[in-house]
Amino acid sequence: MITLNDVTCYWDEGKGGVDDVEIDDSRAVALRKINLSLKKNELTFIVGAVGCGKSALLYALAGELLPDHGQITRSYSTLAYAAQNPWIMNGT
């Protein structure tokens, strides 16, 4: 199980990449006041528009984006992440 309680995260310098990110106290906000509970053996989809925080949420779940406020509780021994990388084959 993974639980996020009132989690707010900010991008480190050089990670944001999006020009229109919201700025809070001179830092780019990645996630703001997120509350989420994910249970084992349940399928969860993360969908949304470009720049809405999908990648930031996945980084936070994986422990790569640390919360500035709030708490992330993880109760697992291993975690797997399979990124989706689009590619177009040149030819027929």
PyMOL Python script that loads the backbone (N, CA, C, O; Angstrom):
from pymol import cmd

cmd.read_pdbstr("""\
ATOM      1  N   MET A   1       0.846  -1.179   0.000  1.00  0.00           N
ATOM      2  CA  MET A   1       0.000   0.000   0.000  1.00  0.00           C
ATOM      3  C   MET A   1       0.891   1.243   0.000  1.00  0.00           C
ATOM      4  O   MET A   1       1.948   1.278   0.631  1.00  0.00           O
ATOM      5  N   ILE A   2       0.438   2.237  -0.714  1.00  0.00           N
ATOM      6  CA  ILE A   2       1.102   3.539  -0.739  1.00  0.00           C
ATOM      7  C   ILE A   2       0.046   4.590  -0.421  1.00  0.00           C
ATOM      8  O   ILE A   2      -1.035   4.599  -1.010  1.00  0.00           O
ATOM      9  N   THR A   3       0.370   5.468   0.511  1.00  0.00           N
ATOM     10  CA  THR A   3      -0.569   6.510   0.909  1.00  0.00           C
ATOM     11  C   THR A   3       0.123   7.867   0.869  1.00  0.00           C
ATOM     12  O   THR A   3       1.221   8.029   1.402  1.00  0.00           O
ATOM     13  N   LEU A   4      -0.521   8.834   0.238  1.00  0.00           N
ATOM     14  CA  LEU A   4      -0.050  10.214   0.222  1.00  0.00           C
ATOM     15  C   LEU A   4      -1.043  11.044   1.011  1.00  0.00           C
ATOM     16  O   LEU A   4      -2.239  11.025   0.721  1.00  0.00           O
ATOM     17  N   ASN A   5      -0.559  11.773   2.004  1.00  0.00           N
ATOM     18  CA  ASN A   5      -1.405  12.624   2.839  1.00  0.00           C
ATOM     19  C   ASN A   5      -0.958  14.072   2.720  1.00  0.00           C
ATOM     20  O   ASN A   5       0.104  14.447   3.217  1.00  0.00           O
ATOM     21  N   ASP A   6      -1.786  14.890   2.052  1.00  0.00           N
ATOM     22  CA  ASP A   6      -1.544  16.329   1.907  1.00  0.00           C
ATOM     23  C   ASP A   6      -0.125  16.612   1.389  1.00  0.00           C
ATOM     24  O   ASP A   6       0.580  17.465   1.928  1.00  0.00           O
ATOM     25  N   VAL A   7       0.280  15.893   0.344  1.00  0.00           N
ATOM     26  CA  VAL A   7       1.642  15.976  -0.182  1.00  0.00           C
ATOM     27  C   VAL A   7       1.794  17.135  -1.162  1.00  0.00           C
ATOM     28  O   VAL A   7       1.009  17.281  -2.098  1.00  0.00           O
ATOM     29  N   THR A   8       2.811  17.952  -0.932  1.00  0.00           N
ATOM     30  CA  THR A   8       3.211  19.014  -1.855  1.00  0.00           C
ATOM     31  C   THR A   8       4.684  18.808  -2.168  1.00  0.00           C
ATOM     32  O   THR A   8       5.506  18.675  -1.261  1.00  0.00           O
ATOM     33  N   CYS A   9       5.016  18.782  -3.461  1.00  0.00           N
ATOM     34  CA  CYS A   9       6.397  18.591  -3.914  1.00  0.00           C
ATOM     35  C   CYS A   9       6.765  19.712  -4.877  1.00  0.00           C
ATOM     36  O   CYS A   9       5.909  20.278  -5.557  1.00  0.00           O
ATOM     37  N   TYR A  10       8.049  20.015  -4.917  1.00  0.00           N
ATOM     38  CA  TYR A  10       8.573  21.024  -5.836  1.00  0.00           C
ATOM     39  C   TYR A  10       9.643  20.388  -6.713  1.00  0.00           C
ATOM     40  O   TYR A  10      10.364  19.490  -6.278  1.00  0.00           O
ATOM     41  N   TRP A  11       9.738  20.857  -7.942  1.00  0.00           N
ATOM     42  CA  TRP A  11      10.802  20.391  -8.834  1.00  0.00           C
ATOM     43  C   TRP A  11      12.129  20.966  -8.385  1.00  0.00           C
ATOM     44  O   TRP A  11      12.209  22.130  -7.991  1.00  0.00           O
ATOM     45  N   ASP A  12      13.167  20.154  -8.445  1.00  0.00           N
ATOM     46  CA  ASP A  12      14.517  20.660  -8.221  1.00  0.00           C
ATOM     47  C   ASP A  12      14.908  21.493  -9.426  1.00  0.00           C
ATOM     48  O   ASP A  12      14.280  21.389 -10.480  1.00  0.00           O
ATOM     49  N   GLU A  13      15.930  22.313  -9.289  1.00  0.00           N
ATOM     50  CA  GLU A  13      16.386  23.121 -10.419  1.00  0.00           C
ATOM     51  C   GLU A  13      16.764  22.228 -11.587  1.00  0.00           C
ATOM     52  O   GLU A  13      17.425  21.204 -11.416  1.00  0.00           O
ATOM     53  N   GLY A  14      16.332  22.632 -12.780  1.00  0.00           N
ATOM     54  CA  GLY A  14      16.705  21.900 -13.979  1.00  0.00           C
ATOM     55  C   GLY A  14      15.835  20.702 -14.294  1.00  0.00           C
ATOM     56  O   GLY A  14      16.025  20.075 -15.336  1.00  0.00           O
ATOM     57  N   LYS A  15      14.864  20.352 -13.416  1.00  0.00           N
ATOM     58  CA  LYS A  15      14.034  19.184 -13.678  1.00  0.00           C
ATOM     59  C   LYS A  15      12.698  19.522 -14.298  1.00  0.00           C
ATOM     60  O   LYS A  15      12.108  18.676 -14.972  1.00  0.00           O
ATOM     61  N   GLY A  16      12.196  20.737 -14.093  1.00  0.00           N
ATOM     62  CA  GLY A  16      10.835  21.071 -14.495  1.00  0.00           C
ATOM     63  C   GLY A  16      10.563  20.917 -15.970  1.00  0.00           C
ATOM     64  O   GLY A  16       9.656  20.177 -16.352  1.00  0.00           O
ATOM     65  N   GLY A  17      11.308  21.583 -16.798  1.00  0.00           N
ATOM     66  CA  GLY A  17      11.191  21.435 -18.231  1.00  0.00           C
ATOM     67  C   GLY A  17       9.979  22.083 -18.865  1.00  0.00           C
ATOM     68  O   GLY A  17       9.993  22.316 -20.073  1.00  0.00           O
ATOM     69  N   VAL A  18       8.931  22.386 -18.117  1.00  0.00           N
ATOM     70  CA  VAL A  18       7.721  22.974 -18.667  1.00  0.00           C
ATOM     71  C   VAL A  18       7.745  24.468 -18.372  1.00  0.00           C
ATOM     72  O   VAL A  18       7.955  24.886 -17.234  1.00  0.00           O
ATOM     73  N   ASP A  19       7.526  25.266 -19.417  1.00  0.00           N
ATOM     74  CA  ASP A  19       7.640  26.719 -19.269  1.00  0.00           C
ATOM     75  C   ASP A  19       6.501  27.334 -18.464  1.00  0.00           C
ATOM     76  O   ASP A  19       6.685  28.379 -17.841  1.00  0.00           O
ATOM     77  N   ASP A  20       5.317  26.699 -18.465  1.00  0.00           N
ATOM     78  CA  ASP A  20       4.171  27.316 -17.809  1.00  0.00           C
ATOM     79  C   ASP A  20       3.841  26.673 -16.463  1.00  0.00           C
ATOM     80  O   ASP A  20       2.677  26.659 -16.061  1.00  0.00           O
ATOM     81  N   VAL A  21       4.853  26.137 -15.752  1.00  0.00           N
ATOM     82  CA  VAL A  21       4.600  25.550 -14.435  1.00  0.00           C
ATOM     83  C   VAL A  21       4.274  26.641 -13.439  1.00  0.00           C
ATOM     84  O   VAL A  21       4.747  27.771 -13.561  1.00  0.00           O
ATOM     85  N   GLU A  22       3.472  26.300 -12.461  1.00  0.00           N
ATOM     86  CA  GLU A  22       3.095  27.258 -11.428  1.00  0.00           C
ATOM     87  C   GLU A  22       4.272  27.472 -10.483  1.00  0.00           C
ATOM     88  O   GLU A  22       4.935  26.515 -10.084  1.00  0.00           O
ATOM     89  N   ILE A  23       4.524  28.703 -10.134  1.00  0.00           N
ATOM     90  CA  ILE A  23       5.639  29.050  -9.250  1.00  0.00           C
ATOM     91  C   ILE A  23       5.083  29.422  -7.880  1.00  0.00           C
ATOM     92  O   ILE A  23       4.164  30.235  -7.773  1.00  0.00           O
ATOM     93  N   ASP A  24       5.642  28.827  -6.843  1.00  0.00           N
ATOM     94  CA  ASP A  24       5.228  29.103  -5.476  1.00  0.00           C
ATOM     95  C   ASP A  24       6.487  29.380  -4.663  1.00  0.00           C
ATOM     96  O   ASP A  24       7.332  28.498  -4.511  1.00  0.00           O
ATOM     97  N   ASP A  25       6.618  30.579  -4.145  1.00  0.00           N
ATOM     98  CA  ASP A  25       7.811  30.978  -3.386  1.00  0.00           C
ATOM     99  C   ASP A  25       9.085  30.767  -4.209  1.00  0.00           C
ATOM    100  O   ASP A  25      10.080  30.263  -3.690  1.00  0.00           O
ATOM    101  N   SER A  26       9.059  31.144  -5.471  1.00  0.00           N
ATOM    102  CA  SER A  26      10.197  31.060  -6.392  1.00  0.00           C
ATOM    103  C   SER A  26      10.620  29.623  -6.716  1.00  0.00           C
ATOM    104  O   SER A  26      11.729  29.411  -7.208  1.00  0.00           O
ATOM    105  N   ARG A  27       9.765  28.637  -6.452  1.00  0.00           N
ATOM    106  CA  ARG A  27      10.046  27.247  -6.807  1.00  0.00           C
ATOM    107  C   ARG A  27       8.898  26.724  -7.657  1.00  0.00           C
ATOM    108  O   ARG A  27       7.748  27.119  -7.464  1.00  0.00           O
ATOM    109  N   ALA A  28       9.207  25.835  -8.597  1.00  0.00           N
ATOM    110  CA  ALA A  28       8.186  25.278  -9.474  1.00  0.00           C
ATOM    111  C   ALA A  28       7.442  24.156  -8.743  1.00  0.00           C
ATOM    112  O   ALA A  28       8.055  23.192  -8.284  1.00  0.00           O
ATOM    113  N   VAL A  29       6.131  24.287  -8.640  1.00  0.00           N
ATOM    114  CA  VAL A  29       5.302  23.299  -7.956  1.00  0.00           C
ATOM    115  C   VAL A  29       5.135  22.077  -8.857  1.00  0.00           C
ATOM    116  O   VAL A  29       4.750  22.202 -10.019  1.00  0.00           O
ATOM    117  N   ALA A  30       5.426  20.903  -8.317  1.00  0.00           N
ATOM    118  CA  ALA A  30       5.232  19.651  -9.049  1.00  0.00           C
ATOM    119  C   ALA A  30       3.892  19.023  -8.665  1.00  0.00           C
ATOM    120  O   ALA A  30       3.135  18.592  -9.535  1.00  0.00           O
ATOM    121  N   LEU A  31       3.603  18.971  -7.380  1.00  0.00           N
ATOM    122  CA  LEU A  31       2.339  18.446  -6.861  1.00  0.00           C
ATOM    123  C   LEU A  31       1.889  19.347  -5.716  1.00  0.00           C
ATOM    124  O   LEU A  31       2.712  19.867  -4.964  1.00  0.00           O
ATOM    125  N   ARG A  32       0.577  19.527  -5.591  1.00  0.00           N
ATOM    126  CA  ARG A  32       0.074  20.373  -4.508  1.00  0.00           C
ATOM    127  C   ARG A  32      -1.079  19.680  -3.793  1.00  0.00           C
ATOM    128  O   ARG A  32      -2.090  19.345  -4.410  1.00  0.00           O
ATOM    129  N   LYS A  33      -0.918  19.465  -2.481  1.00  0.00           N
ATOM    130  CA  LYS A  33      -1.957  18.948  -1.587  1.00  0.00           C
ATOM    131  C   LYS A  33      -2.616  17.676  -2.127  1.00  0.00           C
ATOM    132  O   LYS A  33      -3.839  17.615  -2.260  1.00  0.00           O
ATOM    133  N   ILE A  34      -1.804  16.665  -2.435  1.00  0.00           N
ATOM    134  CA  ILE A  34      -2.311  15.409  -2.983  1.00  0.00           C
ATOM    135  C   ILE A  34      -2.639  14.442  -1.857  1.00  0.00           C
ATOM    136  O   ILE A  34      -1.827  14.225  -0.958  1.00  0.00           O
ATOM    137  N   ASN A  35      -3.834  13.862  -1.911  1.00  0.00           N
ATOM    138  CA  ASN A  35      -4.262  12.804  -1.002  1.00  0.00           C
ATOM    139  C   ASN A  35      -4.630  11.601  -1.871  1.00  0.00           C
ATOM    140  O   ASN A  35      -5.490  11.696  -2.747  1.00  0.00           O
ATOM    141  N   LEU A  36      -3.971  10.473  -1.620  1.00  0.00           N
ATOM    142  CA  LEU A  36      -4.161   9.304  -2.467  1.00  0.00           C
ATOM    143  C   LEU A  36      -3.815   8.052  -1.682  1.00  0.00           C
ATOM    144  O   LEU A  36      -2.873   8.048  -0.890  1.00  0.00           O
ATOM    145  N   SER A  37      -4.578   6.991  -1.902  1.00  0.00           N
ATOM    146  CA  SER A  37      -4.292   5.707  -1.282  1.00  0.00           C
ATOM    147  C   SER A  37      -4.364   4.633  -2.359  1.00  0.00           C
ATOM    148  O   SER A  37      -5.402   4.452  -2.997  1.00  0.00           O
ATOM    149  N   LEU A  38      -3.259   3.921  -2.558  1.00  0.00           N
ATOM    150  CA  LEU A  38      -3.196   2.846  -3.548  1.00  0.00           C
ATOM    151  C   LEU A  38      -3.023   1.528  -2.813  1.00  0.00           C
ATOM    152  O   LEU A  38      -2.126   1.381  -1.983  1.00  0.00           O
ATOM    153  N   LYS A  39      -3.894   0.567  -3.127  1.00  0.00           N
ATOM    154  CA  LYS A  39      -3.858  -0.717  -2.440  1.00  0.00           C
ATOM    155  C   LYS A  39      -3.206  -1.780  -3.312  1.00  0.00           C
ATOM    156  O   LYS A  39      -3.244  -1.709  -4.541  1.00  0.00           O
ATOM    157  N   LYS A  40      -2.618  -2.750  -2.665  1.00  0.00           N
ATOM    158  CA  LYS A  40      -1.974  -3.871  -3.351  1.00  0.00           C
ATOM    159  C   LYS A  40      -3.020  -4.655  -4.152  1.00  0.00           C
ATOM    160  O   LYS A  40      -4.162  -4.817  -3.722  1.00  0.00           O
ATOM    161  N   ASN A  41      -2.602  -5.133  -5.317  1.00  0.00           N
ATOM    162  CA  ASN A  41      -3.430  -5.944  -6.212  1.00  0.00           C
ATOM    163  C   ASN A  41      -4.617  -5.191  -6.803  1.00  0.00           C
ATOM    164  O   ASN A  41      -5.592  -5.817  -7.218  1.00  0.00           O
ATOM    165  N   GLU A  42      -4.558  -3.883  -6.849  1.00  0.00           N
ATOM    166  CA  GLU A  42      -5.563  -3.082  -7.530  1.00  0.00           C
ATOM    167  C   GLU A  42      -4.905  -2.364  -8.695  1.00  0.00           C
ATOM    168  O   GLU A  42      -3.810  -1.821  -8.553  1.00  0.00           O
ATOM    169  N   LEU A  43      -5.561  -2.359  -9.835  1.00  0.00           N
ATOM    170  CA  LEU A  43      -5.049  -1.685 -11.024  1.00  0.00           C
ATOM    171  C   LEU A  43      -5.457  -0.215 -10.975  1.00  0.00           C
ATOM    172  O   LEU A  43      -6.627   0.114 -10.781  1.00  0.00           O
ATOM    173  N   THR A  44      -4.471   0.660 -11.153  1.00  0.00           N
ATOM    174  CA  THR A  44      -4.723   2.094 -11.105  1.00  0.00           C
ATOM    175  C   THR A  44      -4.171   2.741 -12.363  1.00  0.00           C
ATOM    176  O   THR A  44      -3.034   2.473 -12.752  1.00  0.00           O
ATOM    177  N   PHE A  45      -4.958   3.585 -12.999  1.00  0.00           N
ATOM    178  CA  PHE A  45      -4.529   4.331 -14.175  1.00  0.00           C
ATOM    179  C   PHE A  45      -4.281   5.776 -13.782  1.00  0.00           C
ATOM    180  O   PHE A  45      -5.035   6.357 -13.001  1.00  0.00           O
ATOM    181  N   ILE A  46      -3.222   6.347 -14.325  1.00  0.00           N
ATOM    182  CA  ILE A  46      -2.935   7.763 -14.109  1.00  0.00           C
ATOM    183  C   ILE A  46      -3.005   8.425 -15.477  1.00  0.00           C
ATOM    184  O   ILE A  46      -2.143   8.203 -16.327  1.00  0.00           O
ATOM    185  N   VAL A  47      -4.027   9.234 -15.684  1.00  0.00           N
ATOM    186  CA  VAL A  47      -4.245   9.882 -16.976  1.00  0.00           C
ATOM    187  C   VAL A  47      -4.458  11.376 -16.763  1.00  0.00           C
ATOM    188  O   VAL A  47      -4.844  11.816 -15.680  1.00  0.00           O
ATOM    189  N   GLY A  48      -4.199  12.140 -17.810  1.00  0.00           N
ATOM    190  CA  GLY A  48      -4.422  13.575 -17.732  1.00  0.00           C
ATOM    191  C   GLY A  48      -3.724  14.297 -18.862  1.00  0.00           C
ATOM    192  O   GLY A  48      -3.006  13.694 -19.660  1.00  0.00           O
ATOM    193  N   ALA A  49      -3.942  15.577 -18.916  1.00  0.00           N
ATOM    194  CA  ALA A  49      -3.364  16.421 -19.961  1.00  0.00           C
ATOM    195  C   ALA A  49      -1.858  16.566 -19.765  1.00  0.00           C
ATOM    196  O   ALA A  49      -1.326  16.284 -18.691  1.00  0.00           O
ATOM    197  N   VAL A  50      -1.195  17.004 -20.806  1.00  0.00           N
ATOM    198  CA  VAL A  50       0.238  17.255 -20.753  1.00  0.00           C
ATOM    199  C   VAL A  50       0.524  18.307 -19.686  1.00  0.00           C
ATOM    200  O   VAL A  50      -0.121  19.355 -19.654  1.00  0.00           O
ATOM    201  N   GLY A  51       1.485  18.029 -18.817  1.00  0.00           N
ATOM    202  CA  GLY A  51       1.897  18.992 -17.801  1.00  0.00           C
ATOM    203  C   GLY A  51       1.030  19.050 -16.564  1.00  0.00           C
ATOM    204  O   GLY A  51       1.183  19.965 -15.755  1.00  0.00           O
ATOM    205  N   CYS A  52       0.109  18.088 -16.388  1.00  0.00           N
ATOM    206  CA  CYS A  52      -0.798  18.159 -15.228  1.00  0.00           C
ATOM    207  C   CYS A  52      -0.235  17.495 -13.980  1.00  0.00           C
ATOM    208  O   CYS A  52      -0.825  17.624 -12.907  1.00  0.00           O
ATOM    209  N   GLY A  53       0.911  16.774 -14.087  1.00  0.00           N
ATOM    210  CA  GLY A  53       1.530  16.197 -12.902  1.00  0.00           C
ATOM    211  C   GLY A  53       1.591  14.683 -12.859  1.00  0.00           C
ATOM    212  O   GLY A  53       1.902  14.111 -11.814  1.00  0.00           O
ATOM    213  N   LYS A  54       1.300  14.018 -13.968  1.00  0.00           N
ATOM    214  CA  LYS A  54       1.338  12.550 -13.991  1.00  0.00           C
ATOM    215  C   LYS A  54       2.731  12.029 -13.666  1.00  0.00           C
ATOM    216  O   LYS A  54       2.880  11.157 -12.809  1.00  0.00           O
ATOM    217  N   SER A  55       3.736  12.544 -14.330  1.00  0.00           N
ATOM    218  CA  SER A  55       5.120  12.101 -14.086  1.00  0.00           C
ATOM    219  C   SER A  55       5.571  12.472 -12.687  1.00  0.00           C
ATOM    220  O   SER A  55       6.258  11.686 -12.035  1.00  0.00           O
ATOM    221  N   ALA A  56       5.201  13.646 -12.213  1.00  0.00           N
ATOM    222  CA  ALA A  56       5.565  14.066 -10.866  1.00  0.00           C
ATOM    223  C   ALA A  56       4.971  13.105  -9.835  1.00  0.00           C
ATOM    224  O   ALA A  56       5.635  12.747  -8.862  1.00  0.00           O
ATOM    225  N   LEU A  57       3.725  12.692 -10.047  1.00  0.00           N
ATOM    226  CA  LEU A  57       3.085  11.745  -9.140  1.00  0.00           C
ATOM    227  C   LEU A  57       3.832  10.414  -9.137  1.00  0.00           C
ATOM    228  O   LEU A  57       4.073   9.841  -8.075  1.00  0.00           O
ATOM    229  N   LEU A  58       4.198   9.921 -10.314  1.00  0.00           N
ATOM    230  CA  LEU A  58       4.944   8.660 -10.388  1.00  0.00           C
ATOM    231  C   LEU A  58       6.316   8.786  -9.731  1.00  0.00           C
ATOM    232  O   LEU A  58       6.757   7.868  -9.040  1.00  0.00           O
ATOM    233  N   TYR A  59       6.989   9.908  -9.938  1.00  0.00           N
ATOM    234  CA  TYR A  59       8.280  10.139  -9.265  1.00  0.00           C
ATOM    235  C   TYR A  59       8.111  10.139  -7.747  1.00  0.00           C
ATOM    236  O   TYR A  59       8.931   9.570  -7.026  1.00  0.00           O
ATOM    237  N   ALA A  60       7.050  10.773  -7.267  1.00  0.00           N
ATOM    238  CA  ALA A  60       6.804  10.808  -5.829  1.00  0.00           C
ATOM    239  C   ALA A  60       6.491   9.412  -5.288  1.00  0.00           C
ATOM    240  O   ALA A  60       6.974   9.038  -4.220  1.00  0.00           O
ATOM    241  N   LEU A  61       5.691   8.648  -6.017  1.00  0.00           N
ATOM    242  CA  LEU A  61       5.370   7.286  -5.586  1.00  0.00           C
ATOM    243  C   LEU A  61       6.615   6.411  -5.516  1.00  0.00           C
ATOM    244  O   LEU A  61       6.731   5.551  -4.643  1.00  0.00           O
ATOM    245  N   ALA A  62       7.545   6.636  -6.438  1.00  0.00           N
ATOM    246  CA  ALA A  62       8.776   5.838  -6.485  1.00  0.00           C
ATOM    247  C   ALA A  62       9.840   6.347  -5.522  1.00  0.00           C
ATOM    248  O   ALA A  62      10.876   5.703  -5.352  1.00  0.00           O
ATOM    249  N   GLY A  63       9.602   7.488  -4.891  1.00  0.00           N
ATOM    250  CA  GLY A  63      10.578   8.036  -3.958  1.00  0.00           C
ATOM    251  C   GLY A  63      11.634   8.904  -4.604  1.00  0.00           C
ATOM    252  O   GLY A  63      12.619   9.263  -3.958  1.00  0.00           O
ATOM    253  N   GLU A  64      11.450   9.246  -5.865  1.00  0.00           N
ATOM    254  CA  GLU A  64      12.399  10.087  -6.590  1.00  0.00           C
ATOM    255  C   GLU A  64      12.109  11.571  -6.439  1.00  0.00           C
ATOM    256  O   GLU A  64      12.989  12.398  -6.676  1.00  0.00           O
ATOM    257  N   LEU A  65      10.897  11.918  -6.051  1.00  0.00           N
ATOM    258  CA  LEU A  65      10.497  13.305  -5.822  1.00  0.00           C
ATOM    259  C   LEU A  65      10.025  13.385  -4.376  1.00  0.00           C
ATOM    260  O   LEU A  65       8.953  12.882  -4.040  1.00  0.00           O
ATOM    261  N   LEU A  66      10.815  14.007  -3.532  1.00  0.00           N
ATOM    262  CA  LEU A  66      10.536  14.028  -2.096  1.00  0.00           C
ATOM    263  C   LEU A  66       9.527  15.122  -1.749  1.00  0.00           C
ATOM    264  O   LEU A  66       9.556  16.206  -2.332  1.00  0.00           O
ATOM    265  N   PRO A  67       8.638  14.837  -0.801  1.00  0.00           N
ATOM    266  CA  PRO A  67       7.642  15.839  -0.417  1.00  0.00           C
ATOM    267  C   PRO A  67       8.254  16.960   0.415  1.00  0.00           C
ATOM    268  O   PRO A  67       9.098  16.721   1.278  1.00  0.00           O
ATOM    269  N   ASP A  68       7.815  18.178   0.145  1.00  0.00           N
ATOM    270  CA  ASP A  68       8.211  19.337   0.941  1.00  0.00           C
ATOM    271  C   ASP A  68       7.256  19.471   2.130  1.00  0.00           C
ATOM    272  O   ASP A  68       7.654  19.883   3.220  1.00  0.00           O
ATOM    273  N   HIS A  69       6.001  19.119   1.902  1.00  0.00           N
ATOM    274  CA  HIS A  69       4.964  19.115   2.937  1.00  0.00           C
ATOM    275  C   HIS A  69       4.207  17.806   2.810  1.00  0.00           C
ATOM    276  O   HIS A  69       4.177  17.211   1.733  1.00  0.00           O
ATOM    277  N   GLY A  70       3.601  17.352   3.887  1.00  0.00           N
ATOM    278  CA  GLY A  70       2.815  16.132   3.865  1.00  0.00           C
ATOM    279  C   GLY A  70       3.679  14.898   4.076  1.00  0.00           C
ATOM    280  O   GLY A  70       4.864  14.995   4.393  1.00  0.00           O
ATOM    281  N   GLN A  71       3.060  13.736   3.893  1.00  0.00           N
ATOM    282  CA  GLN A  71       3.745  12.485   4.175  1.00  0.00           C
ATOM    283  C   GLN A  71       3.371  11.427   3.147  1.00  0.00           C
ATOM    284  O   GLN A  71       2.212  11.303   2.753  1.00  0.00           O
ATOM    285  N   ILE A  72       4.388  10.660   2.718  1.00  0.00           N
ATOM    286  CA  ILE A  72       4.181   9.512   1.845  1.00  0.00           C
ATOM    287  C   ILE A  72       4.538   8.266   2.640  1.00  0.00           C
ATOM    288  O   ILE A  72       5.654   8.149   3.146  1.00  0.00           O
ATOM    289  N   THR A  73       3.596   7.334   2.751  1.00  0.00           N
ATOM    290  CA  THR A  73       3.808   6.087   3.467  1.00  0.00           C
ATOM    291  C   THR A  73       3.816   4.947   2.462  1.00  0.00           C
ATOM    292  O   THR A  73       2.871   4.775   1.693  1.00  0.00           O
ATOM    293  N   ARG A  74       4.894   4.172   2.478  1.00  0.00           N
ATOM    294  CA  ARG A  74       5.032   3.031   1.561  1.00  0.00           C
ATOM    295  C   ARG A  74       5.170   1.755   2.380  1.00  0.00           C
ATOM    296  O   ARG A  74       5.944   1.710   3.336  1.00  0.00           O
ATOM    297  N   SER A  75       4.428   0.727   2.012  1.00  0.00           N
ATOM    298  CA  SER A  75       4.569  -0.558   2.701  1.00  0.00           C
ATOM    299  C   SER A  75       4.738  -1.656   1.650  1.00  0.00           C
ATOM    300  O   SER A  75       3.845  -2.473   1.427  1.00  0.00           O
ATOM    301  N   TYR A  76       5.902  -1.648   1.016  1.00  0.00           N
ATOM    302  CA  TYR A  76       6.233  -2.675   0.034  1.00  0.00           C
ATOM    303  C   TYR A  76       7.719  -2.961   0.115  1.00  0.00           C
ATOM    304  O   TYR A  76       8.496  -2.142   0.607  1.00  0.00           O
ATOM    305  N   SER A  77       8.108  -4.132  -0.373  1.00  0.00           N
ATOM    306  CA  SER A  77       9.532  -4.482  -0.340  1.00  0.00           C
ATOM    307  C   SER A  77      10.207  -4.225  -1.688  1.00  0.00           C
ATOM    308  O   SER A  77      11.415  -3.991  -1.738  1.00  0.00           O
ATOM    309  N   THR A  78       9.446  -4.266  -2.771  1.00  0.00           N
ATOM    310  CA  THR A  78      10.006  -3.978  -4.096  1.00  0.00           C
ATOM    311  C   THR A  78       9.017  -3.133  -4.885  1.00  0.00           C
ATOM    312  O   THR A  78       7.818  -3.115  -4.605  1.00  0.00           O
ATOM    313  N   LEU A  79       9.550  -2.439  -5.872  1.00  0.00           N
ATOM    314  CA  LEU A  79       8.724  -1.601  -6.734  1.00  0.00           C
ATOM    315  C   LEU A  79       9.259  -1.710  -8.152  1.00  0.00           C
ATOM    316  O   LEU A  79      10.469  -1.630  -8.364  1.00  0.00           O
ATOM    317  N   ALA A  80       8.381  -1.889  -9.119  1.00  0.00           N
ATOM    318  CA  ALA A  80       8.772  -1.937 -10.528  1.00  0.00           C
ATOM    319  C   ALA A  80       8.092  -0.790 -11.263  1.00  0.00           C
ATOM    320  O   ALA A  80       6.938  -0.459 -10.994  1.00  0.00           O
ATOM    321  N   TYR A  81       8.822  -0.196 -12.188  1.00  0.00           N
ATOM    322  CA  TYR A  81       8.293   0.908 -12.986  1.00  0.00           C
ATOM    323  C   TYR A  81       8.678   0.658 -14.428  1.00  0.00           C
ATOM    324  O   TYR A  81       9.859   0.494 -14.735  1.00  0.00           O
ATOM    325  N   ALA A  82       7.702   0.625 -15.318  1.00  0.00           N
ATOM    326  CA  ALA A  82       7.954   0.423 -16.748  1.00  0.00           C
ATOM    327  C   ALA A  82       7.488   1.674 -17.486  1.00  0.00           C
ATOM    328  O   ALA A  82       6.288   1.905 -17.640  1.00  0.00           O
ATOM    329  N   ALA A  83       8.440   2.471 -17.938  1.00  0.00           N
ATOM    330  CA  ALA A  83       8.112   3.712 -18.645  1.00  0.00           C
ATOM    331  C   ALA A  83       7.616   3.406 -20.051  1.00  0.00           C
ATOM    332  O   ALA A  83       8.006   2.408 -20.656  1.00  0.00           O
ATOM    333  N   GLN A  84       6.771   4.258 -20.550  1.00  0.00           N
ATOM    334  CA  GLN A  84       6.280   4.123 -21.913  1.00  0.00           C
ATOM    335  C   GLN A  84       7.041   5.105 -22.785  1.00  0.00           C
ATOM    336  O   GLN A  84       6.891   6.319 -22.640  1.00  0.00           O
ATOM    337  N   ASN A  85       7.853   4.584 -23.687  1.00  0.00           N
ATOM    338  CA  ASN A  85       8.626   5.423 -24.603  1.00  0.00           C
ATOM    339  C   ASN A  85       8.112   5.228 -26.023  1.00  0.00           C
ATOM    340  O   ASN A  85       8.250   4.143 -26.586  1.00  0.00           O
ATOM    341  N   PRO A  86       7.524   6.265 -26.605  1.00  0.00           N
ATOM    342  CA  PRO A  86       7.001   6.113 -27.966  1.00  0.00           C
ATOM    343  C   PRO A  86       8.135   6.069 -28.997  1.00  0.00           C
ATOM    344  O   PRO A  86       9.145   6.759 -28.851  1.00  0.00           O
ATOM    345  N   TRP A  87       7.958   5.266 -30.021  1.00  0.00           N
ATOM    346  CA  TRP A  87       8.891   5.276 -31.129  1.00  0.00           C
ATOM    347  C   TRP A  87       8.130   5.005 -32.413  1.00  0.00           C
ATOM    348  O   TRP A  87       7.119   4.304 -32.415  1.00  0.00           O
ATOM    349  N   ILE A  88       8.621   5.561 -33.487  1.00  0.00           N
ATOM    350  CA  ILE A  88       8.017   5.383 -34.790  1.00  0.00           C
ATOM    351  C   ILE A  88       9.009   4.658 -35.673  1.00  0.00           C
ATOM    352  O   ILE A  88      10.150   5.092 -35.831  1.00  0.00           O
ATOM    353  N   MET A  89       8.573   3.558 -36.245  1.00  0.00           N
ATOM    354  CA  MET A  89       9.442   2.769 -37.114  1.00  0.00           C
ATOM    355  C   MET A  89       9.545   3.463 -38.472  1.00  0.00           C
ATOM    356  O   MET A  89       8.532   3.829 -39.068  1.00  0.00           O
ATOM    357  N   ASN A  90      10.766   3.637 -38.949  1.00  0.00           N
ATOM    358  CA  ASN A  90      10.996   4.254 -40.239  1.00  0.00           C
ATOM    359  C   ASN A  90      10.976   3.159 -41.312  1.00  0.00           C
ATOM    360  O   ASN A  90      11.905   2.358 -41.409  1.00  0.00           O
ATOM    361  N   GLY A  91       9.950   3.137 -42.080  1.00  0.00           N
ATOM    362  CA  GLY A  91       9.839   2.115 -43.133  1.00  0.00           C
ATOM    363  C   GLY A  91       8.463   1.457 -43.098  1.00  0.00           C
ATOM    364  O   GLY A  91       7.536   1.921 -42.435  1.00  0.00           O
ATOM    365  N   THR A  92       8.374   0.369 -43.832  1.00  0.00           N
ATOM    366  CA  THR A  92       7.077  -0.317 -43.898  1.00  0.00           C
ATOM    367  C   THR A  92       7.145  -1.651 -43.182  1.00  0.00           C
ATOM    368  O   THR A  92       6.150  -2.375 -43.130  1.00  0.00           O
TER     369      THR A  92
END
""", "prot")
cmd.dss("prot")
cmd.show_as("cartoon", "prot")
cmd.util.cbc("prot")
cmd.orient("prot")
